Amino acid sequence: MTKLLPLAAAIAMAVSSAHVYANTATATQEGSNNTATITQAGFGKTATIDTLGQYSSAQITQLEGFGDNHQASIDQWGTYEVSATITQSGDNLDAQISQNIVAFSSATIDQSGEDQYASVNQSGSWAHNGYLTADVIQTGSEQEAYVDQSGQYNTADVMQSGWDNYADVDQMGDHGYADLDQGGWHNEAFVDQSGGDYNNASVTQGDFSIGNVAHITQSGYGVGGNPNNASISQYGWNDMASITQSGGAGNTATITQY
């Protein structure tokens, strides 16, 4: 019978624990009307879901458990009504959703903790070219959220609470709607809507905030009763806000600082 010295035993236990906690899960599906679900708890989890087909849904849940450092990604290709949801809790979180050539589809990322990264990339299909929805909810500090959408009638909602947060929404196409809501201080919010018409963008940086920055850029046509609209509301002090609109007519820009 082999006996381990105390140091060797400790190293063996640490390696064993690493294998227990650092798990990886992968799901791949092709076809219509599929559902994929991955649930993990513990330290250093990695989850990946890839789907090809319409009327499909994918969901990843990673709980804080005994640790952090989770990574989750969902990649979907299809035509109609695909949905993706990632829910994470803990610190050092990474969540990415990509939906390609889709319409009437949704993506949601919900994170709580510190040092979070969230990314949603959606591109409209050739047939219907849009009607996409992206929702990012982050609670904590040092958060980053990115939403990139192309097509028509797309909606992006980003909500962050805490401090030292960053949000960036890029929309290319017509009839886009972007809403960014940040609470806390030292936050930055950017919206860029280009290559289309009749877009709406709104940034709100919340109560008693300090040192926040917000900027909205819109390019495209604005016509009479259906123009491009941009608004920034900031509640606090030492904040900065700017709106840039180019092209078309009938555009509206509103900045309110309390």
C-alpha positions as CSV (number, residue, x, y, z in Angstrom):
1,M,0.0,0.0,0.0
2,T,1.4,3.4,-1.1
3,K,1.3,6.2,1.4
4,L,1.4,9.9,0.4
5,L,3.3,12.4,2.3
6,P,1.2,15.3,3.6
7,L,2.3,17.7,0.8
8,A,1.7,15.1,-1.9
9,A,-1.7,14.3,-0.5
10,A,-2.6,18.0,-0.4
11,I,-1.6,18.3,-4.1
12,A,-3.5,15.2,-5.1
13,M,-6.6,16.6,-3.3
14,A,-6.3,19.9,-5.0
15,V,-6.0,18.3,-8.4
16,S,-9.0,16.1,-7.7
17,S,-11.1,19.1,-6.6
18,A,-10.2,20.9,-9.8
19,H,-11.5,18.1,-11.8
20,V,-14.7,18.0,-9.8
21,Y,-15.4,21.7,-10.2
22,A,-14.1,22.6,-13.6
23,N,-16.7,20.8,-15.7
24,T,-17.6,21.3,-19.4
25,A,-21.0,20.7,-21.0
26,T,-21.8,20.8,-24.7
27,A,-25.1,20.3,-26.5
28,T,-25.5,20.3,-30.3
29,Q,-28.9,20.0,-32.1
30,E,-30.2,20.1,-35.7
31,G,-33.8,20.3,-36.8
32,S,-37.0,22.1,-35.7
33,N,-38.8,22.4,-32.4
34,N,-35.7,21.4,-30.3
35,T,-35.0,22.4,-26.7
36,A,-31.5,22.3,-25.1
37,T,-31.0,23.0,-21.4
38,I,-27.7,23.0,-19.4
39,T,-27.6,23.6,-15.6
40,Q,-24.3,23.9,-13.7
41,A,-23.2,24.9,-10.2
42,G,-19.8,25.2,-8.7
43,F,-16.5,26.7,-9.8
44,G,-15.1,27.3,-13.3
45,K,-18.0,25.8,-15.4
46,T,-18.1,26.0,-19.2
47,A,-21.3,25.4,-21.2
48,T,-21.8,25.5,-24.9
49,I,-25.0,25.0,-27.0
50,D,-25.1,25.0,-30.8
51,T,-28.5,24.7,-32.6
52,L,-29.5,24.7,-36.3
53,G,-33.1,25.0,-37.2
54,Q,-36.3,26.9,-36.5
55,Y,-38.6,27.1,-33.5
56,S,-35.8,26.0,-31.1
57,S,-34.8,27.2,-27.7
58,A,-31.6,27.0,-25.7
59,Q,-31.0,27.8,-22.0
60,I,-27.9,27.8,-19.8
61,T,-28.0,28.3,-16.1
62,Q,-24.8,28.6,-14.1
63,L,-25.1,29.0,-10.3
64,E,-22.5,30.5,-8.0
65,G,-22.4,27.4,-5.8
66,F,-18.8,27.1,-4.4
67,G,-17.1,29.4,-6.9
68,D,-17.1,31.6,-9.9
69,N,-15.4,31.9,-13.3
70,H,-18.2,30.6,-15.5
71,Q,-18.3,30.7,-19.3
72,A,-21.4,30.2,-21.4
73,S,-22.1,30.5,-25.1
74,I,-25.1,29.8,-27.3
75,D,-24.8,29.8,-31.1
76,Q,-28.0,29.5,-33.1
77,W,-28.6,29.4,-36.8
78,G,-32.2,29.2,-38.2
79,T,-35.0,31.1,-39.8
80,Y,-37.9,31.7,-37.4
81,E,-38.5,32.0,-33.7
82,V,-35.4,30.8,-31.9
83,S,-34.7,31.8,-28.4
84,A,-31.6,31.8,-26.1
85,T,-31.3,32.5,-22.4
86,I,-28.2,32.5,-20.2
87,T,-28.4,33.0,-16.4
88,Q,-25.3,33.3,-14.3
89,S,-24.4,34.2,-10.7
90,G,-21.0,34.8,-9.2
91,D,-17.8,36.7,-10.2
92,N,-15.8,36.7,-13.4
93,L,-18.7,35.7,-15.6
94,D,-18.7,35.4,-19.4
95,A,-21.9,35.0,-21.5
96,Q,-22.2,35.2,-25.3
97,I,-25.2,34.6,-27.5
98,S,-25.0,34.6,-31.3
99,Q,-28.1,34.3,-33.5
100,N,-27.5,34.2,-37.2
101,I,-29.9,34.7,-40.1
102,V,-33.0,34.6,-37.9
103,A,-36.3,36.5,-37.5
104,F,-38.8,36.9,-34.7
105,S,-36.2,35.7,-32.2
106,S,-35.0,36.6,-28.7
107,A,-31.8,36.6,-26.6
108,T,-31.6,37.2,-22.9
109,I,-28.6,37.4,-20.6
110,D,-29.0,37.8,-16.8
111,Q,-25.9,38.1,-14.6
112,S,-25.4,38.9,-11.0
113,G,-22.0,39.4,-9.3
114,E,-18.8,41.3,-10.2
115,D,-16.6,41.5,-13.3
116,Q,-19.2,40.4,-15.8
117,Y,-19.1,40.2,-19.6
118,A,-22.2,39.9,-21.8
119,S,-22.4,39.9,-25.6
120,V,-25.4,39.5,-27.9
121,N,-25.0,39.4,-31.7
122,Q,-28.1,39.1,-33.8
123,S,-28.4,39.2,-37.6
124,G,-31.8,39.2,-39.5
125,S,-32.8,36.6,-42.0
126,W,-33.0,37.4,-45.7
127,A,-36.8,36.7,-45.8
128,H,-38.0,38.8,-42.8
129,N,-34.8,40.6,-41.9
130,G,-35.3,41.3,-38.2
131,Y,-37.9,41.5,-35.4
132,L,-35.2,40.6,-33.0
133,T,-35.1,41.2,-29.2
134,A,-32.0,41.4,-27.0
135,D,-32.2,41.8,-23.2
136,V,-29.2,42.1,-21.0
137,I,-29.6,42.5,-17.2
138,Q,-26.5,42.9,-15.0
139,T,-26.4,43.4,-11.3
140,G,-23.1,44.2,-9.5
141,S,-20.0,46.1,-10.6
142,E,-17.4,46.2,-13.4
143,Q,-19.8,44.9,-16.0
144,E,-19.6,45.0,-19.7
145,A,-22.6,44.6,-22.1
146,Y,-22.5,44.6,-25.9
147,V,-25.4,44.2,-28.3
148,D,-25.0,44.2,-32.0
149,Q,-28.1,43.9,-34.2
150,S,-28.8,44.1,-38.0
151,G,-32.1,44.1,-39.7
152,Q,-35.5,45.9,-39.1
153,Y,-37.7,46.4,-36.1
154,N,-35.1,45.2,-33.6
155,T,-35.1,46.0,-29.9
156,A,-32.2,46.1,-27.5
157,D,-32.7,46.6,-23.7
158,V,-29.7,46.8,-21.3
159,M,-30.1,47.3,-17.6
160,Q,-27.1,47.6,-15.3
161,S,-26.9,48.5,-11.6
162,G,-23.8,49.2,-9.7
163,W,-20.6,51.1,-10.7
164,D,-17.9,51.1,-13.3
165,N,-20.2,49.6,-15.9
166,Y,-20.0,49.8,-19.7
167,A,-22.8,49.3,-22.2
168,D,-22.6,49.5,-26.0
169,V,-25.5,48.9,-28.4
170,D,-25.0,49.0,-32.2
171,Q,-28.0,48.7,-34.5
172,M,-27.9,48.7,-38.3
173,G,-31.2,48.9,-40.1
174,D,-34.7,50.5,-39.9
175,H,-37.0,51.0,-36.9
176,G,-34.5,50.1,-34.3
177,Y,-35.2,50.7,-30.6
178,A,-32.4,50.8,-28.0
179,D,-33.0,51.5,-24.3
180,L,-30.0,51.6,-21.8
181,D,-30.6,52.0,-18.1
182,Q,-27.7,52.4,-15.7
183,G,-27.8,53.0,-11.9
184,G,-24.8,53.9,-9.9
185,W,-21.6,55.9,-10.8
186,H,-18.7,56.0,-13.2
187,N,-20.8,54.3,-15.9
188,E,-20.6,54.6,-19.6
189,A,-23.3,54.1,-22.2
190,F,-23.0,54.3,-26.0
191,V,-25.7,53.8,-28.7
192,D,-24.9,53.8,-32.5
193,Q,-27.8,53.4,-34.9
194,S,-26.8,53.6,-38.6
195,G,-27.8,52.6,-42.1
196,G,-31.5,53.0,-41.5
197,D,-34.5,55.1,-40.8
198,Y,-36.9,55.9,-38.0
199,N,-34.8,54.7,-35.1
200,N,-35.3,55.4,-31.4
201,A,-32.6,55.5,-28.6
202,S,-32.9,56.2,-25.0
203,V,-30.2,56.3,-22.2
204,T,-31.1,56.8,-18.5
205,Q,-28.4,57.0,-15.9
206,G,-29.9,56.8,-12.5
207,D,-30.5,58.5,-9.2
208,F,-27.6,60.2,-7.4
209,S,-25.1,59.1,-10.0
210,I,-21.5,60.5,-10.3
211,G,-19.3,60.8,-13.3
212,N,-21.4,59.0,-15.9
213,V,-20.9,59.3,-19.7
214,A,-23.6,58.8,-22.4
215,H,-23.4,59.2,-26.1
216,I,-25.9,58.5,-28.9
217,T,-25.1,58.6,-32.6
218,Q,-27.8,58.3,-35.3
219,S,-27.5,58.4,-39.1
220,G,-30.2,57.9,-41.6
221,Y,-33.5,59.5,-42.6
222,G,-36.0,61.2,-40.4
223,V,-39.2,62.2,-42.0
224,G,-42.0,64.3,-40.6
225,G,-44.1,62.2,-38.2
226,N,-41.7,59.3,-38.0
227,P,-38.2,60.7,-37.3
228,N,-35.2,59.5,-35.5
229,N,-35.5,60.2,-31.8
230,A,-32.7,60.3,-29.2
231,S,-32.9,61.1,-25.5
232,I,-30.5,61.1,-22.6
233,S,-31.5,61.6,-18.9
234,Q,-28.9,61.8,-16.2
235,Y,-29.6,62.2,-12.5
236,G,-26.5,63.3,-10.6
237,W,-23.4,65.4,-11.0
238,N,-20.2,65.5,-13.0
239,D,-22.0,63.7,-15.9
240,M,-21.4,64.1,-19.6
241,A,-24.0,63.6,-22.4
242,S,-23.9,64.1,-26.2
243,I,-26.2,63.3,-29.1
244,T,-25.1,63.3,-32.8
245,Q,-27.7,63.0,-35.6
246,S,-26.9,63.2,-39.3
247,G,-29.0,62.8,-42.5
248,G,-32.7,63.3,-43.1
249,A,-35.0,65.7,-41.4
250,G,-37.4,65.9,-38.5
251,N,-35.0,64.3,-36.0
252,T,-35.3,65.0,-32.3
253,A,-32.6,65.1,-29.7
254,T,-33.3,65.6,-26.0
255,I,-30.8,65.8,-23.1
256,T,-32.0,66.2,-19.5
257,Q,-29.6,66.6,-16.6
258,Y,-30.8,66.9,-13.0
